[in-house]
Amino acid sequence: MNASLRCACRLLAATSLAAAGHAARAGAYEDCVTAGDHSAVMQCLGSAEKQANAELAGVEATLAQKALAVERATGKPGIHAALARSVKDFATYRASQCAYVREMAVREPVAEQAGLACRVDLTRRRARDLRP
Protein backbone atom coordinates (compact mmCIF):
# COMPACT_ATOMS: atom_id res chain seq x y z
CA MET A 1 0.00 0.00 0.00
CA ASN A 2 1.56 3.33 -0.97
CA ALA A 3 2.14 6.10 1.55
CA SER A 4 -0.71 8.38 0.41
CA LEU A 5 -3.22 5.54 0.52
CA ARG A 6 -2.04 4.53 4.02
CA CYS A 7 -2.38 8.14 5.12
CA ALA A 8 -5.88 8.36 3.66
CA CYS A 9 -6.89 5.10 5.34
CA ARG A 10 -5.59 6.34 8.70
CA LEU A 11 -7.40 9.66 8.23
CA LEU A 12 -10.60 7.86 7.28
CA ALA A 13 -10.39 5.52 10.24
CA ALA A 14 -9.63 8.30 12.72
CA THR A 15 -12.35 10.57 11.39
CA SER A 16 -14.91 7.78 11.22
CA LEU A 17 -14.18 6.72 14.79
CA ALA A 18 -14.35 10.30 16.02
CA ALA A 19 -17.61 10.89 14.17
CA ALA A 20 -19.15 7.70 15.43
CA GLY A 21 -17.78 8.24 18.92
CA HIS A 22 -16.92 4.62 19.54
CA ALA A 23 -14.24 2.07 18.76
CA ALA A 24 -16.02 -1.14 19.74
CA ARG A 25 -17.01 -2.10 16.21
CA ALA A 26 -15.16 -1.85 12.93
CA GLY A 27 -16.62 0.70 10.58
CA ALA A 28 -18.12 0.24 7.14
CA TYR A 29 -14.83 0.99 5.40
CA GLU A 30 -13.07 -1.75 7.34
CA ASP A 31 -15.98 -4.11 6.60
CA CYS A 32 -15.74 -3.47 2.85
CA VAL A 33 -12.09 -2.71 2.11
CA THR A 34 -11.33 -6.39 1.56
CA ALA A 35 -14.08 -6.70 -1.08
CA GLY A 36 -11.57 -6.05 -3.85
CA ASP A 37 -10.94 -3.12 -6.15
CA HIS A 38 -12.47 0.35 -5.91
CA SER A 39 -15.65 -0.73 -7.68
CA ALA A 40 -16.17 -3.72 -5.40
CA VAL A 41 -15.58 -1.61 -2.29
CA MET A 42 -18.06 1.01 -3.54
CA GLN A 43 -20.63 -1.72 -4.25
CA CYS A 44 -20.14 -3.14 -0.75
CA LEU A 45 -20.48 0.31 0.82
CA GLY A 46 -23.55 1.07 -1.29
CA SER A 47 -25.17 -2.15 -0.16
CA ALA A 48 -24.27 -1.39 3.46
CA GLU A 49 -25.78 2.08 3.13
CA LYS A 50 -29.06 0.70 1.78
CA GLN A 51 -29.22 -1.78 4.65
CA ALA A 52 -28.38 0.86 7.27
CA ASN A 53 -30.94 3.30 5.85
CA ALA A 54 -33.64 0.62 5.85
CA GLU A 55 -32.81 -0.31 9.44
CA LEU A 56 -32.91 3.33 10.55
CA ALA A 57 -36.19 3.97 8.75
CA GLY A 58 -37.74 0.98 10.53
CA VAL A 59 -36.54 2.12 13.94
CA GLU A 60 -37.77 5.67 13.30
CA ALA A 61 -41.17 4.41 12.13
CA THR A 62 -41.55 2.30 15.26
CA LEU A 63 -40.61 5.25 17.46
CA ALA A 64 -43.04 7.52 15.62
CA GLN A 65 -45.88 5.08 16.31
CA LYS A 66 -44.91 4.86 19.98
CA ALA A 67 -44.66 8.65 20.23
CA LEU A 68 -48.17 9.07 18.83
CA ALA A 69 -49.50 6.40 21.17
CA VAL A 70 -47.95 8.11 24.20
CA GLU A 71 -49.37 11.46 23.09
CA ARG A 72 -52.85 9.94 22.78
CA ALA A 73 -52.58 8.13 26.12
CA THR A 74 -51.27 11.11 28.07
CA GLY A 75 -52.92 13.96 26.19
CA LYS A 76 -49.51 15.64 26.02
CA PRO A 77 -48.51 16.60 22.49
CA GLY A 78 -44.97 17.26 21.34
CA ILE A 79 -43.24 13.89 21.48
CA HIS A 80 -43.86 13.05 17.83
CA ALA A 81 -42.90 16.56 16.72
CA ALA A 82 -39.66 16.34 18.72
CA LEU A 83 -38.82 13.03 17.06
CA ALA A 84 -39.55 14.50 13.62
CA ARG A 85 -37.19 17.42 14.36
CA SER A 86 -34.55 14.98 15.57
CA VAL A 87 -34.85 12.90 12.39
CA LYS A 88 -34.48 16.01 10.24
CA ASP A 89 -31.57 17.37 12.29
CA PHE A 90 -29.75 14.03 12.12
CA ALA A 91 -30.06 13.95 8.32
CA THR A 92 -28.58 17.45 8.15
CA TYR A 93 -25.76 16.54 10.55
CA ARG A 94 -24.94 13.35 8.66
CA ALA A 95 -24.77 15.18 5.34
CA SER A 96 -22.52 17.92 6.76
CA GLN A 97 -20.23 15.60 8.71
CA CYS A 98 -19.76 13.17 5.84
CA ALA A 99 -19.13 16.01 3.37
CA TYR A 100 -16.38 17.12 5.74
CA VAL A 101 -14.92 13.59 5.90
CA ARG A 102 -14.98 13.37 2.10
CA GLU A 103 -13.31 16.76 1.73
CA MET A 104 -10.59 15.77 4.19
CA ALA A 105 -9.70 12.90 1.85
CA VAL A 106 -10.44 14.69 -1.44
CA ARG A 107 -6.89 14.37 -2.77
CA GLU A 108 -6.82 10.67 -2.00
CA PRO A 109 -8.22 7.87 -4.14
CA VAL A 110 -10.55 6.84 -1.30
CA ALA A 111 -12.39 10.18 -0.88
CA GLU A 112 -15.65 8.87 -2.30
CA GLN A 113 -15.37 5.74 -0.20
CA ALA A 114 -14.66 7.85 2.90
CA GLY A 115 -17.84 9.88 2.46
CA LEU A 116 -19.97 6.81 1.85
CA ALA A 117 -18.44 4.88 4.76
CA CYS A 118 -19.13 7.88 7.00
CA ARG A 119 -22.81 7.85 6.03
CA VAL A 120 -23.06 4.13 6.76
CA ASP A 121 -21.30 4.43 10.12
CA LEU A 122 -23.38 7.37 11.32
CA THR A 123 -26.62 5.76 10.14
CA ARG A 124 -25.80 2.50 11.92
CA ARG A 125 -24.95 4.39 15.09
CA ARG A 126 -28.18 6.41 14.95
CA ALA A 127 -30.24 3.23 14.56
CA ARG A 128 -28.45 1.71 17.58
CA ASP A 129 -28.93 4.87 19.61
CA LEU A 130 -32.68 5.01 18.89
CA ARG A 131 -33.32 1.36 19.70
CA PRO A 132 -34.77 0.85 23.18
C-alpha angles and dihedrals in degrees: 000000000000122000097254092050091049089050092049091048091051091047091049093048094047094046093045092050092047092048093047092042096219141080101194095099132040113249130242093266091056090046092053107030092089092055091094134252127010093277093051092048091050090049091050092048091046091052091047090051092052090050093047092048091050091049092049093047090053093049091047092049091051091049091048090055091048091048091053091047092052091048091052093045096047101031088229113127125200105068095095092044090051090052091049090052090048092051091050093045092049091053090052092047093048092051093048096043095047092046086055092050091049092049091050088059098035095119092050127082090240098058094109091046090049093055093046093046089051091055091050094048095048092045092051091048093049091051090050092047093051095047113100 
